[in-house]
């Protein structure tokens, strides 16, 4: 269709309520719909220009209009409610659910998106599947939080490696796109209109490893670049002998798609030392976020152990650690603990809330004897729990992103 690209702003967000600008009648033909859309966009653009001229003339911009200005800026650092909808639904959709529908009054609301990693269950015949689920986070008057889940859409791709694919473990808004990384193939997908579009392929280790995709497990934006990391420990054999350290590399992607491969062995080892889990012990990372306000990294491990890695015992080595690291080589590391230490549960994704940068929303995951479950919680970075682990589903969700 003419009149603009997909994802260029077919939704407008006003006070948290999405207003579809493309509402159509079933009886309308495609050609008449196209003409109506183009005419509507032209009229809207003229009215919008006149409105902005008047607002600037009077030096008064209301909060909703500031939000629309942020929405219009290409590559804006924060995802909006409308952009979250555009990630899930094609612009031709007839209708979409509301962004927020809380039964109790909220002083602050955020749309949240989570993405599924179904491991071997992702295969469905000749395609591989994940899903993108949308919820609404509500800050109540008493300072606690609740989450309501709204809708979920499938994400499908034929890309795979060795019969595995679409095991999405990260979800990050970067350079105006919602990106998710497959921890089997190393493919970074751009999620738009309910479809995953391959954006970048990440090779394992220093980038020279042939035929092996990067096991991406966490992602965060720092200083205008996207950092993607893995589990952060060396891979060992049954005798705990080191085979390689590919999972201690970090990939850095800039807005043009260029990739750097950084050896973060020193940084990961500093985290282990602070947590008293140096070899033969380990930390297993799936959740990390850059804290721009305090100029530091926050790592929320999935697993922690002072003993050598063992696949079966690993299921009950969950972590509630919060590690804060400063300095280029993590010269300063502090830690706190978030609530109850549940041995078979650990962090699988984390994001800081836009309205409260010392408060994070995190996913927690269990995998025991073939059973998986996911939970969501809200925690202050000092470890104070503001919303306890709240059950989501018997499915593994490993990436989360927050909209303003």
KACOR-V778115 format. One record per run of one state. SS is the DSSP state (hx for helix, st for strand, lp for the rest). FROM is the first residue (numbers start at 1). TO is the last residue. If there is no record, write none. Layout:
ss: (SS & SS)
from: (FROM & FROM)
to: (TO & TO)
This chain:
ss: (lp & st & lp & st & lp & hx & lp & hx & lp & st & lp & hx & lp & st & lp & hx & st & lp & st & lp & st & lp & st & lp & st & lp & st & lp & st & lp & st & lp & st & lp & st & lp & st & lp & st & lp & st & lp & st & lp & st & lp & st & lp & hx & st & lp & st & lp & hx & lp & st & lp & st & lp & st & lp & st & lp & hx & lp & st & lp & st & lp & st & lp & st & lp & st & lp & st & lp & st & lp & st & lp)
from: (1 & 11 & 15 & 17 & 21 & 30 & 58 & 63 & 73 & 79 & 80 & 81 & 89 & 108 & 117 & 119 & 123 & 125 & 127 & 140 & 145 & 158 & 161 & 162 & 164 & 165 & 168 & 169 & 172 & 175 & 177 & 183 & 187 & 193 & 195 & 202 & 203 & 204 & 213 & 214 & 218 & 223 & 225 & 230 & 235 & 237 & 242 & 245 & 246 & 249 & 254 & 259 & 264 & 265 & 275 & 282 & 285 & 288 & 292 & 296 & 300 & 303 & 306 & 313 & 317 & 318 & 319 & 321 & 327 & 332 & 338 & 346 & 354 & 356 & 369 & 371 & 381 & 385 & 394 & 397 & 404)
to: (10 & 14 & 16 & 20 & 29 & 57 & 62 & 72 & 78 & 79 & 80 & 88 & 107 & 116 & 118 & 122 & 124 & 126 & 139 & 144 & 157 & 160 & 161 & 163 & 164 & 167 & 168 & 171 & 174 & 176 & 182 & 186 & 192 & 194 & 201 & 202 & 203 & 212 & 213 & 217 & 222 & 224 & 229 & 234 & 236 & 241 & 244 & 245 & 248 & 253 & 258 & 263 & 264 & 274 & 281 & 284 & 287 & 291 & 295 & 299 & 302 & 305 & 312 & 316 & 317 & 318 & 320 & 326 & 331 & 337 & 345 & 353 & 355 & 368 & 370 & 380 & 384 & 393 & 396 & 403 & 404)
